[in-house]
């Protein structure tokens, strides 16, 4: 029998919660839905869901605090859904431990796509991305064993810093990687405010990896937040 992933929906807006539950239930997901932070934490602890969809504006507690608490003991992907569209809210949620962020209103197709990406990333993490692992998306291939990046079968020469950026993006493929995370992973914590470093190197990477750098297919910008390496 095919395994049906369990999704926990924590959302206090009843019409939106029902909308998500209906959409997920028709796509072979099992769903638990609650309307408060306290119930969400309790259900997450008792049912160990495969993925958590969390609103930030809950009646009894701020969703950012809920993310931080959940991250103490669970690695289940957390997708934030919120009416807070400001860049600062997105960065705060992602830095707190969320895996992705959807701004209301959104469609079922987009929600399902984000869930698939999060579950794929979880599967890769649980298996462990060994040094012999490869990442492939369209014509882009990253071989971590040989430290090689190819586009359409042709080897692409990257500087050591460019390659480190690529490996970080591969590790979080499909997810938003914030400027702060990239800076910390590649340049160290002392460079956490130098976002211009990232912009310059990402522009160089796009010239090397994108068929049309002005309309990127693989290295996408999340405005004011960071970058996302597409994996589908």
Beta strands, then each sheet from edge to edge (+ up, - down):
strand 1: 6-10
strand 2: 30-34
strand 3: 51-55
strand 4: 77-82
strand 5: 100-103
strand 6: 134-137
strand 7: 140-143
strand 8: 148-151
strand 9: 154-155
strand 10: 176-178
strand 11: 219-222
strand 12: 226-229
sheet 1: 2+ 1+ 3+ 4+ 5+
sheet 2: 6+ 7- 8+ 9-
sheet 3: 10+ 12- 11+
end
